[in-house]
């Protein structure tokens, strides 16, 4: 039985991919959420994308690790206008604008 090679993705890289590619936040919005500069966010997400593509193309396993983090209580929102669904931590609940169409929603 052979072991797959691994690509190591940090928690920050994983979060950057989630914000940019799954939640569709702009680099500025995602950088604010991660509390880093826009340039730093850009470097983090670029490195993460390269690692994920390497894993997909080369048949490598993706190992997500590193760093201290806390998962907050999550609230799910649904946009009435464009029907997008997204999740926000209870700490960020004050901003209920849809990340897709920017409509104020509940």
C-alpha positions as CSV (number, residue, x, y, z in Angstrom):
1,X,0.0,0.0,0.0
2,X,1.6,3.3,-1.1
3,X,1.1,6.6,0.8
4,X,0.0,9.7,-1.1
5,X,2.3,12.7,-1.1
6,X,0.9,15.5,0.8
7,X,0.4,19.2,0.2
8,X,0.3,21.2,3.5
9,X,-2.3,24.0,3.6
10,X,-2.2,26.3,6.6
11,X,-5.4,27.3,8.4
12,X,-4.9,30.9,7.1
13,X,-4.6,29.6,3.5
14,X,-7.7,27.4,4.0
15,X,-9.6,30.5,5.3
16,X,-8.4,32.7,2.5
17,X,-9.7,30.2,-0.1
18,X,-13.0,29.9,1.7
19,X,-13.5,33.7,1.8
20,X,-12.3,34.4,-1.7
21,X,-13.6,31.4,-3.7
22,X,-16.5,30.0,-1.7
23,X,-18.0,33.1,-0.1
24,X,-16.9,35.4,-3.0
25,X,-15.6,38.3,-0.9
26,X,-13.4,40.9,-2.5
27,X,-9.8,40.8,-1.5
28,X,-10.4,43.9,0.6
29,X,-13.4,42.4,2.4
30,X,-11.6,39.1,3.0
31,X,-8.4,40.9,4.2
32,X,-10.5,42.8,6.7
33,X,-12.1,39.6,8.0
34,X,-8.7,38.0,8.4
35,X,-7.3,41.2,9.9
36,X,-4.4,41.4,7.4
37,X,-3.5,43.8,4.7
38,X,-5.0,43.4,1.3
39,X,-1.5,42.6,-0.1
40,X,-0.9,40.0,2.6
41,X,-4.3,38.4,1.8
42,X,-3.4,38.3,-1.9
43,X,-0.2,36.5,-1.2
44,X,-1.9,34.0,1.2
45,X,-4.7,33.1,-1.3
46,X,-2.2,32.9,-4.2
47,X,0.0,30.4,-2.3
48,X,-3.1,28.4,-1.3
49,X,-4.4,28.2,-4.8
50,X,-1.0,27.0,-6.1
51,X,-1.0,24.3,-3.4
52,X,-4.5,23.1,-4.2
53,X,-3.9,23.0,-7.9
54,X,-0.6,21.1,-7.3
55,X,-2.6,18.5,-5.2
56,X,-5.3,18.2,-7.9
57,X,-3.0,17.9,-10.8
58,X,-0.4,15.6,-9.1
59,X,-2.8,13.4,-7.2
60,X,-1.6,14.6,-3.8
61,X,-3.5,14.6,-0.5
62,X,-4.3,18.0,1.1
63,X,-3.4,18.3,4.8
64,X,-4.8,21.3,6.6
65,X,-2.9,22.2,9.7
66,X,-1.1,24.8,11.7
67,X,-1.9,27.8,13.8
68,X,-4.3,28.5,16.6
69,X,-7.9,29.2,15.7
70,X,-11.4,29.3,17.2
71,X,-14.6,28.4,15.4
72,X,-17.3,30.8,16.4
73,X,-21.0,30.1,16.5
74,X,-22.3,30.4,12.9
75,X,-25.5,32.0,11.7
76,X,-26.8,31.2,8.2
77,X,-28.3,34.0,6.0
78,X,-30.4,33.8,2.8
79,X,-30.6,36.7,0.4
80,X,-34.2,37.4,-0.6
81,X,-33.0,39.2,-3.8
82,X,-30.5,36.7,-5.4
83,X,-31.2,33.6,-3.2
84,X,-27.6,33.2,-2.2
85,X,-26.9,31.5,1.1
86,X,-23.9,32.3,3.3
87,X,-22.7,31.8,6.9
88,X,-21.4,34.5,9.3
89,X,-20.1,34.1,12.8
90,X,-22.2,35.7,15.5
91,X,-19.4,38.1,16.0
92,X,-19.9,39.5,12.5
93,X,-23.7,39.5,12.5
94,X,-23.9,43.3,12.4
95,X,-23.1,43.2,8.6
96,X,-25.9,41.4,6.9
97,X,-25.3,42.5,3.4
98,X,-25.3,39.7,0.8
99,X,-21.7,39.1,-0.4
100,X,-23.1,38.4,-3.9
101,X,-25.6,41.3,-4.7
102,X,-24.8,43.6,-1.6
103,X,-28.5,43.7,-0.8
104,X,-29.4,44.2,2.9
105,X,-31.1,40.9,4.0
106,X,-32.1,38.7,6.9
